[in-house]
């Protein structure tokens, strides 16, 4: 199979639509990360996404729709607070979970009676979703557990020869996946942190809680990105707390003595602490938005410049940084701690 990268235009949208309605898979841009899209009503197409990505079959998918799509076709009981959230944040990087009408493929929600729905703000994504006119399931367009893609080139690196088309919408500006918020209870509950924070949601609807899974009770996964080691570069990783610079420097020295190429991922204003001969510094930025936008791009870049990536957690722990730290910790952790309760 030849994988084409095409700009989003009339011709490429027509080609993408034909692939979707033939049961195929197309990579699409969004404002957060690129997604691997398929017809949400087509069992075989949805299963194909799990197969291509190597995605665990208990990890639910998100249905993406255009901004004028009638949600009553696929979900039930949209509470008043969810309507307020729609009005405040959509289109945008917020996924809302509703009771499902079970109209989409049974493989989308992995046995749950809910459906996660997102309305991306990216113009290319909206053009594609309007062209097809149906819900499109679109998990991040990367091999399972690899770093999420923020450019068409990232998608191509993972899926060249495995999918027919990547719609190139430029570099993603958000950088981390959407916030996922459960709207099936009395108050919204964040299942996965992202660019829309708990404080932002609470300001609109008055209250917002945060969910922490308890796997010991055999609980089903309610959202993508909750379990497993995720977002990991193809190099050895070590992560240190922001105040643990001394131990990070000792590790850098030891790895250099062992002949390893070392890179350090840290806030831009800390680069001078770790910059030295033989060490490549990857500056995340200084603002929360910069660090979110740069994280995956730099994790991918690390694969080409180092054998060992030393991550230094940013100082800030609130707001958007909750989502950034969530991804950074999953990217750098070992499998046995990937399921632990977040520190923040």
C-alpha positions in Angstrom: 0.0 0.0 0.0 1.2 3.5 -0.8 0.7 6.1 1.9 0.0 9.6 0.5 0.3 12.8 2.3 -2.1 15.4 0.8 -3.1 18.9 1.8 -6.7 19.4 2.9 -8.6 20.5 -0.3 -11.6 19.5 -2.4 -9.8 16.6 -4.1 -8.2 15.1 -1.0 -11.5 15.4 0.9 -13.3 13.5 -1.8 -10.6 10.8 -1.8 -10.8 10.6 2.0 -14.6 10.3 1.9 -14.3 7.4 -0.6 -11.8 5.6 1.6 -14.0 6.0 4.7 -17.1 4.7 3.0 -15.1 1.8 1.6 -14.3 0.7 5.1 -10.8 2.2 5.1 -8.8 4.4 7.5 -7.6 8.0 7.0 -5.3 10.1 9.2 -6.8 13.5 9.9 -5.5 16.7 11.6 -7.1 18.2 14.7 -6.0 21.1 16.9 -4.6 18.7 19.5 -3.0 15.7 17.7 -3.5 13.8 14.5 -6.2 11.1 14.6 -6.6 7.8 12.8 -10.2 8.1 11.5 -12.7 5.4 10.5 -16.5 5.2 10.1 -18.0 4.8 13.6 -20.9 2.8 12.3 -18.7 0.2 10.6 -17.6 -2.7 12.8 -14.9 -3.9 10.5 -13.5 -0.3 10.1 -13.4 0.2 13.8 -11.7 -3.1 14.4 -9.2 -2.1 11.7 -8.1 0.9 13.8 -7.4 -1.4 16.8 -5.4 -3.7 14.6 -3.4 -1.0 12.8 -2.4 0.7 16.0 -1.9 -2.4 18.1 -4.4 -0.8 20.5 -5.7 -2.9 23.5 -9.3 -3.8 22.9 -10.5 -2.5 26.2 -9.4 1.1 25.4 -12.5 3.0 24.2 -12.5 5.4 21.2 -13.8 8.9 20.7 -16.4 9.8 18.0 -15.6 13.0 16.2 -18.4 15.1 14.6 -18.8 18.4 12.8 -20.1 21.4 14.7 -23.6 21.1 13.2 -24.1 17.4 13.7 -27.3 16.4 15.6 -26.0 14.6 18.6 -29.4 13.2 19.4 -28.8 10.6 16.6 -26.2 8.9 18.7 -26.5 9.9 22.4 -29.2 10.2 25.1 -29.9 12.5 28.0 -27.7 15.5 27.5 -27.8 17.3 30.9 -28.1 21.0 31.1 -24.6 21.5 32.4 -23.3 19.6 29.3 -25.1 22.0 27.0 -23.3 24.9 28.9 -20.0 23.2 28.3 -20.8 22.7 24.6 -21.6 26.4 24.3 -18.5 27.5 26.2 -15.8 25.2 24.7 -17.0 23.6 21.5 -15.7 23.3 18.9 -12.5 22.8 20.8 -10.2 20.4 22.8 -13.0 19.0 25.0 -14.5 15.5 24.7 -17.8 14.9 26.5 -19.1 11.5 27.5 -22.8 10.8 27.3 -25.2 7.9 27.6 -25.1 6.1 24.3 -28.0 5.2 22.0 -25.9 2.3 20.8 -26.1 3.4 17.2 -22.4 3.3 16.6 -20.3 0.1 16.4 -20.2 -1.9 19.6 -16.4 -1.8 19.4 -16.2 1.9 19.8 -17.0 2.0 23.6 -15.5 -1.4 24.5 -18.6 -2.7 26.3 -19.6 0.6 28.0 -23.1 2.0 27.7 -21.6 5.5 27.1 -20.2 7.3 24.1 -17.4 9.9 24.1 -17.9 12.7 21.5 -15.6 15.5 20.4 -16.1 18.5 18.1 -12.6 19.5 16.9 -11.9 23.1 16.1 -9.3 22.5 13.4 -10.6 23.8 10.0 -9.3 20.8 8.2 -11.0 18.4 10.6 -14.2 20.3 10.3 -14.0 20.2 6.5 -13.4 16.4 6.6 -16.2 15.7 9.1 -18.7 17.8 7.2 -17.7 16.1 3.9 -18.4 12.6 5.4 -21.4 13.7 7.4 -21.1 10.8 10.0 -19.3 10.3 13.3 -15.7 9.3 12.8 -13.7 7.5 15.5 -10.2 8.9 15.6 -7.7 7.9 18.3 -4.3 9.4 18.0 -2.6 8.4 14.8 0.4 6.6 16.3 1.3 3.0 17.1 0.0 2.1 20.5 2.2 3.5 23.4 4.4 5.5 21.0 4.4 9.3 21.2 1.3 10.9 19.8 1.7 12.7 16.4 1.5 16.5 16.0 2.4 16.6 12.3 1.6 14.6 9.2 5.3 13.5 9.1 4.9 11.9 12.6 1.9 9.9 11.2 3.8 8.8 8.2 6.7 7.6 10.3 4.4 5.2 12.2 2.0 4.1 9.4 3.8 4.4 6.0 2.5 1.5 3.9 -0.3 0.7 6.5 -2.9 3.4 5.6 -3.7 5.0 2.3 -3.9 8.7 3.1 -2.8 11.3 5.6 -4.6 14.7 5.4 -2.0 17.3 6.1 -3.4 20.1 8.2 -0.1 21.5 9.4 1.4 21.2 12.9 -1.0 20.8 15.7 -1.2 23.9 18.0 -2.6 22.3 21.1 -0.1 19.5 21.4 -1.8 17.1 23.9 -5.0 15.2 23.6 -8.4 16.7 24.5 -9.7 16.8 28.0 -12.3 14.0 28.5 -15.2 14.9 30.7 -17.9 12.4 31.9 -21.4 14.0 31.7 -23.4 11.1 32.8 -23.7 12.1 36.5 -24.9 15.0 38.5 -21.7 16.9 38.0 -19.0 16.7 35.3 -16.0 14.4 36.0 -12.7 14.7 34.3 -11.5 11.3 33.1 -8.4 12.6 31.2 -6.8 16.0 31.8 -6.0 18.3 28.9 -6.1 21.8 27.6 -9.6 22.5 29.1 -8.9 22.4 32.8 -11.1 21.5 35.8 -11.1 25.1 36.9 -12.3 26.2 33.5 -15.1 23.7 33.6 -16.1 24.5 37.2 -16.2 28.2 36.3 -18.9 27.5 33.7 -21.0 24.9 35.5 -20.2 25.5 39.2 -18.5 22.1 40.0 -16.2 19.6 38.5 -14.6 16.4 39.9 -11.6 14.3 38.8 -11.8 10.6 38.3 -9.0 8.1 39.4 -9.5 4.5 38.2 -9.4 1.7 40.7 -8.2 -1.3 38.7 -8.2 -3.6 41.8 -12.0 -3.6 41.6 -12.0 -4.8 38.0 -13.3 -1.5 36.8 -13.6 -0.9 33.1 -11.7 1.9 31.5 -13.9 4.9 31.0 -11.6 6.9 28.8 -8.7 6.6 26.4 -5.3 7.6 27.9 -6.2 6.3 31.4 -4.2 3.1 31.5 -1.0 1.6 30.2 2.3 3.2 29.5 1.6 5.9 26.8 3.3 8.5 24.7 6.7 6.9 24.9 9.8 7.7 22.7 11.9 4.9 21.3 14.8 5.5 23.7 15.5 4.9 27.4 13.8 7.5 29.6 14.4 8.7 33.2 12.2 11.3 34.9 13.1 13.6 37.8 11.1 15.9 40.0 11.7 19.6 39.3 13.6 20.0 42.6 15.8 16.9 42.0 18.3 18.5 39.6 21.3 17.1 41.4 20.3 13.5 41.0 19.5 14.2 37.4 23.0 15.6 36.8 24.6 12.5 38.5 22.6 10.3 36.1 23.6 12.4 33.1 27.3 12.0 34.2 26.9 8.2 34.6 25.2 7.7 31.3 27.9 9.8 29.5 30.6 7.7 31.1 28.8 4.6 29.8 29.1 6.0 26.3 25.4 6.9 25.9 24.1 9.9 24.0 22.1 11.9 26.5 19.4 14.6 26.0 17.6 16.6 28.7 13.9 17.7 28.3 13.2 20.6 30.6 11.7 24.1 30.9 13.5 26.6 28.7 14.6 28.7 31.7 16.4 25.6 33.2 18.5 24.7 30.1 21.6 26.3 31.4 21.6 24.0 34.4 22.1 20.9 32.3 23.8 22.2 29.1 27.3 20.8 28.8 29.5 18.9 26.3 27.8 15.8 25.0 24.3 16.7 26.3 21.5 17.8 24.0 18.9 20.1 25.6 15.3 20.0 24.4 13.6 23.2 25.8 9.9 22.7 26.5 9.1 26.4 26.7 8.2 28.5 29.7 4.5 29.0 29.5 1.9 26.2 30.1 0.7 26.5 26.5 4.2 26.3 25.1 5.0 23.2 27.1 1.8 21.5 26.0 2.4 22.4 22.3 6.0 21.2 22.4 5.9 18.1 24.5 5.2 15.4 21.8 7.3 17.1 19.2 10.3 17.0 21.5 9.7 13.4 22.7 9.7 12.4 19.0 12.8 14.5 18.4 14.6 12.8 21.2 14.5 9.5 19.3 16.9 10.9 16.8 19.4 12.6 19.1 19.9 10.4 22.2 20.0 6.9 23.7 18.8 8.2 27.1 16.3 11.0 27.6 16.4 12.7 31.0 13.1 14.5 31.8 12.8 17.2 34.4 9.3 17.9 35.6 8.2 21.5 35.2 7.7 23.5 38.4 4.1 24.4 37.8 1.6 21.6 38.6 -1.8 23.2 38.1 -4.0 24.1 35.1 -2.9 22.8 31.8 0.2 21.4 33.4 -1.9 18.6 35.0 -2.4 17.3 31.5 1.3 17.9 30.5 2.6 16.1 33.6 0.1 13.3 33.0 1.6 12.7 29.6 5.2 13.2 30.6 4.9 10.7 33.5 3.3 8.1 31.3 5.9 8.6 28.6 8.8 8.2 31.0 7.5 5.6 33.5 8.1 1.9 33.6 5.1 -0.4 33.0 4.7 -1.3 36.7 4.0 2.3 37.7 2.0 3.3 34.7 -1.3 2.6 36.5 -0.5 4.5 39.7 -2.6 7.3 41.0 -1.3 10.7 39.8 0.8 12.6 42.2 -1.0 15.9 41.6 
